[in-house]
Amino acid sequence: MEWAFIFLPILYHGGYGVYIWLRGFIGAAIISQVRLFNMHPTGSMHAKERLRAVMGHEGIEDCANARNCVKACPKEIPLTESLAEINRQAWKQALLGWIIG
């Protein structure tokens, strides 16, 4: 999981990277990137694949909602807003996928 320390410098700040290394949680920074890409008109074409990936193992379900990422973020990015929005989108995707097939 060396990529976690390369792509998630925000989460490594304050010792949070150790949490990623031990648990495997993809992190709030990646989930915020998923939200950003899903909001973009060309990125929304692949939103379902991204949501399926986030809904998978070590994805949004592993977020403990302790807000440690907000405390450790040096740029003061509102990561909990992204976590909540992606959680809503993931539930919607899961329900529609179950109903529609």
Backbone bond lengths (Angstrom), bond angles and torsions (degrees), N, CA, C in turn:
res aa  C-N    CA-C-N  psi(-1)  N-CA   C-N-CA  omega(-1)  CA-C   N-CA-C  phi
1 M - - - 1.442 - - 1.529 110.71 -
2 E 1.315 117.29 36.83 1.449 119.81 178.25 1.518 111.73 -64.43
3 W 1.334 117.60 -26.10 1.467 120.46 179.73 1.512 111.08 -61.16
4 A 1.324 118.02 -27.26 1.461 120.58 -179.06 1.519 110.59 -62.86
5 F 1.312 117.06 -36.01 1.460 119.72 -179.26 1.519 111.69 -81.19
6 I 1.321 117.79 -19.22 1.455 121.26 178.19 1.532 110.29 -83.69
7 F 1.324 116.98 -47.28 1.452 120.92 -173.92 1.528 113.68 -93.28
8 L 1.309 118.20 -10.20 1.452 120.28 -177.30 1.533 112.12 -122.03
9 P 1.326 117.77 56.49 1.466 117.34 -179.37 1.520 112.24 -65.68
10 I 1.316 117.43 -26.48 1.461 120.50 179.21 1.525 109.49 -64.82
11 L 1.313 116.58 -41.36 1.446 119.93 -176.74 1.523 112.47 -78.24
12 Y 1.313 117.32 -22.19 1.461 119.55 178.72 1.518 110.54 -74.99
13 H 1.302 117.40 -26.73 1.463 122.35 179.98 1.533 109.45 -61.72
14 G 1.278 117.08 131.00 1.455 121.10 177.29 1.519 113.55 82.47
15 G 1.313 118.01 17.58 1.455 120.26 177.91 1.506 114.46 81.87
16 Y 1.312 118.55 4.33 1.459 120.80 -178.98 1.517 111.80 -71.94
17 G 1.336 117.37 -22.39 1.456 120.81 178.22 1.515 112.83 -64.94
18 V 1.313 116.68 -28.28 1.460 120.50 176.63 1.520 109.14 -64.68
19 Y 1.323 116.96 -38.47 1.466 121.70 176.76 1.520 110.44 -60.71
20 I 1.323 117.48 -42.28 1.462 121.29 178.50 1.525 110.18 -63.99
21 W 1.334 116.32 -41.57 1.455 120.05 -177.10 1.531 110.71 -65.59
22 L 1.311 117.89 -41.13 1.460 120.70 -176.66 1.521 112.82 -78.13
23 R 1.309 118.51 -42.04 1.459 121.67 -175.14 1.517 113.07 -91.61
24 G 1.319 118.54 -33.71 1.445 120.80 -178.42 1.515 113.56 91.38
25 F 1.317 118.81 3.46 1.464 122.52 178.06 1.522 109.70 -59.59
26 I 1.327 117.77 133.06 1.459 120.06 -174.80 1.523 112.73 -68.04
27 G 1.299 118.46 -24.99 1.451 121.47 172.81 1.515 114.74 100.50
28 A 1.301 113.80 156.52 1.458 121.05 -177.40 1.520 112.31 -69.46
29 A 1.318 118.01 -28.75 1.466 120.23 -179.92 1.529 110.57 -66.21
30 I 1.317 116.85 -42.38 1.463 120.25 178.55 1.531 110.23 -67.55
31 I 1.311 117.02 -39.80 1.469 120.08 178.85 1.523 109.85 -65.29
32 S 1.327 117.82 -36.20 1.475 120.52 175.26 1.523 111.11 -65.59
33 Q 1.329 117.37 -36.13 1.460 120.65 176.31 1.524 110.82 -65.85
34 V 1.321 116.94 -38.46 1.468 120.40 176.50 1.521 109.79 -60.72
35 R 1.317 116.79 -43.91 1.469 120.16 178.10 1.528 111.03 -61.82
36 L 1.328 116.39 -44.70 1.465 121.02 179.65 1.522 111.13 -60.98
37 F 1.332 117.31 -46.31 1.464 120.63 -179.81 1.527 111.25 -66.48
38 N 1.320 117.95 -37.07 1.463 120.79 179.86 1.528 111.99 -69.46
39 M 1.323 117.75 -26.13 1.460 121.24 179.08 1.530 112.02 -77.43
40 H 1.317 117.61 -25.27 1.459 121.95 -177.69 1.534 109.72 -73.57
41 P 1.342 118.64 139.32 1.471 120.52 -177.49 1.530 114.10 -57.08
42 T 1.322 118.21 -41.64 1.466 118.66 -179.98 1.522 111.56 -80.35
43 G 1.316 117.14 -27.71 1.458 120.68 178.95 1.505 113.25 -75.77
44 S 1.328 116.80 -21.51 1.465 119.81 -178.56 1.528 112.42 -69.81
45 M 1.333 116.83 -14.48 1.472 119.52 177.60 1.525 111.45 -64.99
46 H 1.325 116.87 -28.94 1.461 121.63 -178.06 1.525 111.67 -109.68
47 A 1.314 116.96 21.13 1.469 120.97 -176.75 1.522 111.97 -63.36
48 K 1.324 117.60 -38.00 1.468 119.94 -178.57 1.523 111.45 -63.34
49 E 1.333 117.52 -41.39 1.466 120.13 179.32 1.524 110.80 -65.20
50 R 1.336 116.08 -40.73 1.459 118.96 178.84 1.518 111.10 -65.15
51 L 1.330 116.38 -41.85 1.458 119.07 179.92 1.518 111.28 -65.50
52 R 1.326 117.38 -38.52 1.469 119.71 176.84 1.527 110.65 -62.08
53 A 1.312 116.49 -38.95 1.469 119.81 178.75 1.522 111.19 -66.55
54 V 1.320 116.68 -40.33 1.461 120.71 179.68 1.529 110.79 -71.45
55 M 1.312 117.05 -29.88 1.459 120.72 179.18 1.525 112.09 -77.67
56 G 1.311 116.84 -11.87 1.453 121.21 -177.50 1.518 113.13 -76.30
57 H 1.324 113.97 -167.42 1.460 121.98 -179.26 1.526 110.33 -59.87
58 E 1.322 116.83 135.32 1.464 125.05 179.53 1.527 112.29 65.69
59 G 1.312 117.39 27.04 1.448 122.20 179.90 1.517 112.37 -100.90
60 I 1.311 115.99 -136.12 1.462 122.05 -175.20 1.529 112.25 -64.80
61 E 1.319 117.24 -26.08 1.463 120.27 179.68 1.521 112.48 -65.00
62 D 1.319 117.86 -28.77 1.459 121.37 -177.15 1.523 113.50 -83.11
63 C 1.318 116.93 -0.39 1.456 119.54 177.56 1.525 108.57 -71.93
64 A 1.317 115.96 120.73 1.466 120.84 -178.36 1.522 111.85 -82.38
65 N 1.324 117.75 -8.38 1.456 123.65 179.60 1.534 112.10 58.53
66 A 1.327 116.07 33.31 1.457 120.80 178.42 1.522 111.54 -86.04
67 R 1.307 117.30 -7.94 1.466 124.77 179.11 1.524 113.17 63.81
68 N 1.321 117.02 26.06 1.458 120.13 175.14 1.520 110.72 -66.84
69 C 1.331 116.99 -31.62 1.465 120.30 -179.70 1.524 110.57 -65.42
70 V 1.325 117.50 -36.23 1.469 120.66 179.02 1.524 110.06 -68.61
71 K 1.323 116.35 -40.03 1.463 120.49 179.43 1.527 111.37 -67.03
72 A 1.339 116.84 -35.94 1.460 120.77 -175.71 1.522 113.39 -86.68
73 C 1.324 118.55 -13.10 1.459 121.72 -175.56 1.535 110.59 -72.45
74 P 1.328 117.45 118.73 1.469 119.29 -179.40 1.526 113.11 -74.67
75 K 1.313 118.35 -16.90 1.462 121.82 -177.60 1.530 112.55 -97.52
76 E 1.328 117.27 0.02 1.466 123.51 179.47 1.530 111.81 55.46
77 I 1.317 116.14 44.50 1.464 122.20 176.77 1.525 107.97 -78.99
78 P 1.341 118.87 134.09 1.471 120.61 179.60 1.539 111.20 -75.45
79 L 1.321 116.24 78.30 1.461 121.39 -174.60 1.525 112.61 -69.06
80 T 1.332 117.36 -28.60 1.460 119.01 -178.43 1.529 111.65 -67.65
81 E 1.334 117.23 -28.84 1.467 119.82 175.56 1.527 110.55 -65.10
82 S 1.314 116.19 -41.37 1.467 120.25 177.77 1.522 111.20 -66.59
83 L 1.325 116.71 -40.82 1.464 119.96 178.07 1.520 111.13 -61.82
84 A 1.322 116.80 -42.63 1.465 120.31 179.87 1.532 111.12 -66.47
85 E 1.319 117.12 -42.06 1.464 120.55 -179.26 1.529 111.38 -66.45
86 I 1.316 117.55 -43.55 1.465 120.38 178.99 1.520 110.11 -67.59
87 N 1.319 117.63 -34.84 1.466 120.29 175.86 1.527 110.46 -62.71
88 R 1.334 117.06 -42.79 1.476 120.63 176.39 1.525 111.08 -61.53
89 Q 1.326 116.24 -46.34 1.462 120.08 179.87 1.529 111.40 -63.93
90 A 1.331 117.13 -36.87 1.467 120.82 179.75 1.523 110.79 -67.35
91 W 1.334 117.31 -42.29 1.467 119.84 176.88 1.520 110.92 -63.24
92 K 1.311 116.52 -42.72 1.468 120.56 178.32 1.524 110.64 -61.66
93 Q 1.324 116.92 -44.94 1.459 121.58 178.76 1.525 110.95 -62.73
94 A 1.341 116.84 -41.13 1.463 120.27 -179.29 1.532 110.77 -66.42
95 L 1.319 117.66 -42.92 1.465 120.23 -179.74 1.528 111.87 -68.91
96 L 1.332 116.51 -43.74 1.471 118.68 179.01 1.518 111.41 -66.96
97 G 1.325 116.60 -36.76 1.461 119.84 177.60 1.522 111.79 -66.15
98 W 1.319 115.96 -33.70 1.466 120.12 179.08 1.525 111.08 -74.63
99 I 1.328 117.07 -40.67 1.469 121.17 -178.70 1.525 111.66 -74.28
100 I 1.322 116.76 -49.58 1.456 121.07 -175.36 1.531 111.09 -78.71
101 G 1.311 115.87 -38.80 1.461 118.95 176.82 1.462 115.52 115.11
